[in-house]
Amino acid sequence: MQNTVKSKKSITGVGLHSGKPVTLSLCPADENTGIVFIRTDIQDKNNAIPALWSAVVDTQLCTVIGNAEGLSVGTVEHLMSALRGMNIDNARLELDGPEVPVMDGSAMPFVELIEAAGVERQNVPRRMIRILKTVTVEQDGKRAVLSPSAGSIFGGEIEFSHPGIGRQSFETELLNGNFRHDIANSRTFGFLHEVEWMRSKGLALGGSLDNAIVLDQKGVMNPDGLRHEDEFIRHKLLDAIGDLYLAGAPIIGAYEGYKAGHAINNAVLRALFADETAYEIVNAYSTGTSSAGCQSALQSASAL
């Protein structure tokens, strides 16, 4: 069955690229609403932006979604990842600025915000997207693949010449709290020379060692080190989970990314929905719940 949050809860932080303070309010929403961002700082035009793959307008440094009025919200991927990991289907996300606050650079602050708000079961079945055949996108040596699977599995591999990262791979299934345990606290990362260049262009103005892993030529600059030995690939999968939740519903299938980023994650969704034989929409009826998760019976549905 579908889920929303029980109560409105807010959190304040800075935008990673703007460096400006922004407040996010997580609010309940009716059944079949989906995830919708509301720019509360804009009142003279349509300020609602649906969290959908077709609304993505930029993927260069983060995932940005926009509407026909020209309004946008940036850095949505960590929040979207938390919503998927916590099985939230319907929510209004009110923002008083153009960027989701970066918080500590991971999804954990948003997971904790959802936990504080509480999860409310709704009375209509969850709609899910079941992958029926493999869809592959390759761009500039990067690859993203969606393939049939009984569960929601995310796997990936990265390879950097920097000795602090090297080659890393990881896989997790969104089941039994694995998202919170395996993925949620893994932070975004970057290289010192890239941060300096971005700041010269007026970007990453809110970035710091408090909200990102930063590497110089010697290694990790953060005094407290890493949260996981392979935190880098775990964060890449965190991003992928958020990017793919822009499908508009949870995906039943396996995602595999190789050197993947926001652009190719969006491209594989566009390739999927361009082929009507590659997926089907199914209704999920919960048959039991526990703190560890739930079991569902699936039934074909006609459309999202």
N, C-alpha and C positions, 0 to 999 in steps of 0.2 A: 504494500500500500504506500501511497505518497506520504511525505513528511514535510512539515514546516517547523518553524520555531515557536515556542510558547509565548515568548515575551520580547519586547524590544530591548536591545542592549547596544551600547555604543562604545567605541574605542577611538582614541586620538593618537596620531603619529605624524610623521613627515612623509611627503612624497619623495620617492627615491631620486627622481630626476629634477623635480621642481625645488626640492628642499623646503617647501612651505608646509605649515601645519594643515592637517585635514582630519575631519571627524567622519567616521563611518558608523552608521546605525544599521544594525541587522534587525529586520522587522518581519513579523508573520505575513503570510500571503495565502490567498484562497487556493483551493485545489485547481490544478491545471494552469496556474499563473506562470510557472517556470521561475527562472531567476531573472530579475529585472533591476537594473541600476537606475537610480533617480538622482539627478543633479539638482540638489535643493538650493544651490547658489544661483540657479537660473529659473526665473519665473515668467518670462515674457514669451516663451516658446515651449514646444513639447520637450520636456526634460527627462523623458524615459528612454532608456537604452536597453533593449533586450540582450541577454547574454547568449548570443548565437554566433555560430561560425560565419554566417552570411553577413554579420555586422562588423566583422574584423576589418579595420581600416589601416592597421600598421603592425608590423611584427619585427621591426629592426632591432630594437633594444628591449622590448617587452611586448605583450599582447595588448593592443588598443582596440576598443570597440566604439562604434559611433552610430548616430542615427541620421535621418534625412535632413534634420535641422542643422547639421554640422557640429553637434555636440559630441564629445567623446569622453571616455574614461580609460585611463591607462593603467598598466601594471595590474591587470585583473587576475593573472594566472594563479597566484598564491591563494587568494581568496576563493577562487573557483575550485581549486584543488581541495581546499578544506571542506567546501560544501559537498563535493563529490565523496570525499573520504568519510564524511559524517552522514551521508545519505539524506541530504536536504534537497528536496525537489522544488519547493516553492518558497521564495523569499523576495522581499523588497530590500534593496541595499541603498540606503540614502547616503549621499556624499555631498559635502559642501565645497568640493573642489574637483579638478579634472583628473585626479590620480588616487588610487587606493593607497592608504598609508603602508609603507614598507615594513614597519614594526621591526622585528629582529632579522628580517630577510628570509624567514621560513613561513610555513603555514600554521605553526603551533599557536601563535596568538589568536588566530581566527578559529582554530579548533576549540580553544578555551573559551572564546566568545560564544560559540555555538553551545558549548556545554553549560555556560552560565545562563543562556537564554532558555535552555531546555528544548527537547525535541518533542513535537506533537504529531501523533499519527492521525492521518486524515482518512476519509471514508471512500476514496476512489483508488483504483489500482494504479500502481506506478507503471509508466510506459517506458520501455527499454528498447534499445536498438540492437538487434542480434545480427552479427556479421555472418553472412552466408557463403562468401567466397573471398579469397585473399585479394587485397588491394595494396599496391606498392607504389610509392613515389620516391624517386631519386633525383637529387639536385646537388651539383657541385661536390660530389663525394659524400653526401649525406643521404640517409635513407630512413623512411618511416613505413611500417607495414602494419596493416590490420588484417587479422585472419580469424577464422572460426575457432571458438573455444567455448567450453561449458561455463566458464567463469569470466570475471573481469581481471585480466592479467596484464601487467605492465612490466616490460623488460627493456633493457637498453645497454649500450656500450659507448664509452667515450675514449678518446685517445688524444693526449696532449704531450707535446715534447717537454713541457716543464716537469722537472723531477718531482715536484710536489704533488703531481696528479698522475701522469703516466697513463696507462690503460686500466680502465675500471669497468666492471659490468655488475649488474644487479637485476633481480626480478622479484616482484611481489604480486600477490593477488589481493584485491580489495575485498577482504573477508575476515571476519573475526577480529576486528580491531587492528589489522596489519598496517593500515594507513597511519594510524597514530603512532604505532611502535616503530615502523620501518622507515617512514617517509617524512612525517609532518615537521620534525624539528630541523631538517636539513636546510642549510642557508644558501642563498645565492652567492655567487663568487665572481671575482674578476682579478685582473692583473693590474699592478700599480701603474704601469705605463699607459694602460688603457683608461684607467680612472683619470689620470692627469690630462689625457687628450680630451676625454669627454667633458671634463670641467672647463677646459679651454673653449669648448663649443656651447657652454651653458647647460650641460647635461650632468646627471649624477650629482647634482648639487646637495642632495640629502644623503648621499652615501657616506658611510663611515665604518670603522671596525665594529661598531655596535649593531650594524644591520647587514653586513656582508663579510664573507671571507675574502681577504685581499692577499695576493701573493706578489712578492718581489722576486728578484733573481735567486735569492737564497731559499725561499720557501714561504710558509704561511706566516703572515705578519701579526695575526690576532694573538694576543697574549695568552688566551685560554686554549689555543689550538683548535682542533677539530672535534666535532661531536661524534662523528663516525670516521673510521679510517678511510671509508669510501664515500664520504659525505658529498663529493662532487657529482657522482653518478646518481646518488639518491635524490639530489636536488633536481637534476635533469628530469628524473621521472616525476618528481613533484610538479614541475612545470608541465610535463606531458599530460598528467592527470587533469590539471586545470584547463589546459588548452583543449583537450578532447571532451571535457564536460560542456564546451560550447556547442557540442552536437545537439543540445537541447534535451537530452535524456541520457541516462547511463548507457554505456556500451557493454554488451555481452560479447566478448571476443578478446583476442590477444593483440596487444600493441607491442611492437618491437622497433626501437629507434637506434640508429647507428649515427653518432655524431649529430643527433637531431636537435633542432631548436624550434622556436615559435613559428617560423615561416613554413617549415616543412610539416609541422604538426597541423597547421591550418590547411596546407595543401592536401594532406591525406584525407581530411574530412571532406574537402571539396571534391576530391576524386571519388570518395565513397558515395556521396549523395548525387553525383553525376551518373551513377550506374544503379538503376532501380533493382537490378537483379543481385546486387551485392549485399543487400540487407533487408530485414523486415522489422516491422514494429510489433512488439509483443507487450501484453499486459502482464504484470507480475502481481499475484495475489499472495500476500504473506500468510503463511500457515503456522507460524510460531515465532516468538521473539525471545531474546535474552540479551544480557549485557554484551555478549560476544557477537551478536549479529542476528540474522533472521533467515528462515528458509522461505522460498517462494515457489508457487506454481505458475507456469508461464502459459499464456494463451495468445494466439495471434490477434493483432488489432489492425485496423485498416489504415490508420494514419496517426501522425503525432498530433 
